[in-house]
Amino acid sequence: MPLFTVIPSDQSFASAEIVAPDAARVFAIVQNLDCKEADVMREGAYAFSIRLSDNGLWQIFQRGEFETSESIPSFG
């Protein structure tokens, strides 16, 4: 199973690591950390960023600073 690292955008607390079968578990970690936005690494490589809006919807996006020519699958 891959290792995911959740890095809060505001750096108010340390990152969290989780070993999970897929990236869906990351959402629960971010919510439990009471973090509104975070970058997610998979096996040490940037995978995606997520943001929890005030209405409870998740936004999944890519940050420009992490642009890469390599495709990193986020799920599965």
C-alpha positions as CSV (number, residue, x, y, z in Angstrom):
1,M,0.0,0.0,0.0
2,P,1.3,3.5,-0.8
3,L,2.4,6.0,1.8
4,F,0.6,9.3,1.6
5,T,1.9,12.5,3.3
6,V,-0.5,15.3,4.1
7,I,1.1,18.7,4.4
8,P,-1.1,21.5,5.7
9,S,-0.9,24.7,3.6
10,D,-0.8,27.0,6.6
11,Q,2.0,25.0,8.3
12,S,0.2,25.4,11.6
13,F,1.1,21.9,12.5
14,A,3.4,19.1,11.3
15,S,2.5,16.9,8.3
16,A,0.7,13.6,8.8
17,E,1.5,10.3,7.1
18,I,-0.9,7.5,6.3
19,V,-0.5,4.1,4.6
20,A,-3.7,3.4,2.7
21,P,-4.9,1.4,-0.3
22,D,-6.0,4.7,-2.0
23,A,-6.0,8.4,-1.7
24,A,-9.6,8.6,-0.5
25,R,-8.4,8.1,3.1
26,V,-6.6,11.4,2.8
27,F,-9.8,13.4,3.0
28,A,-10.6,12.0,6.5
29,I,-7.1,12.9,7.7
30,V,-7.4,16.5,6.5
31,Q,-10.8,16.8,8.1
32,N,-9.5,15.3,11.4
33,L,-6.6,17.7,11.4
34,D,-9.1,20.6,11.1
35,C,-7.2,21.8,8.1
36,K,-8.9,23.7,5.3
37,E,-6.2,23.1,2.6
38,A,-3.3,20.7,2.2
39,D,-0.9,19.3,-0.3
40,V,-0.7,15.5,-0.7
41,M,2.4,13.5,-1.5
42,R,2.3,9.9,-2.6
43,E,5.5,7.9,-2.0
44,G,7.4,11.2,-1.8
45,A,6.1,12.8,-5.0
46,Y,3.5,15.5,-5.2
47,A,0.1,14.0,-6.1
48,F,-2.5,16.7,-5.6
49,S,-3.8,19.4,-3.3
50,I,-7.2,19.5,-1.6
51,R,-9.3,22.3,-0.1
52,L,-12.4,22.0,2.1
53,S,-14.8,24.8,1.3
54,D,-17.1,26.4,3.9
55,N,-20.1,24.5,2.5
56,G,-18.4,21.1,3.0
57,L,-17.4,20.4,-0.6
58,W,-13.9,19.1,-1.4
59,Q,-11.9,20.8,-4.2
60,I,-9.1,18.7,-5.7
61,F,-6.5,20.7,-7.7
62,Q,-2.9,20.9,-8.9
63,R,-0.6,23.6,-7.7
64,G,1.5,25.2,-10.4
65,E,4.7,25.1,-8.4
66,F,4.6,21.3,-8.4
67,E,4.2,21.0,-12.2
68,T,5.9,17.9,-13.5
69,S,6.0,16.0,-16.8
70,E,5.5,12.8,-14.9
71,S,1.9,11.6,-14.4
72,I,1.2,10.5,-10.9
73,P,-2.0,8.5,-10.4
74,S,-3.9,9.6,-7.3
75,F,-6.2,6.7,-6.9
76,G,-5.6,3.0,-7.0
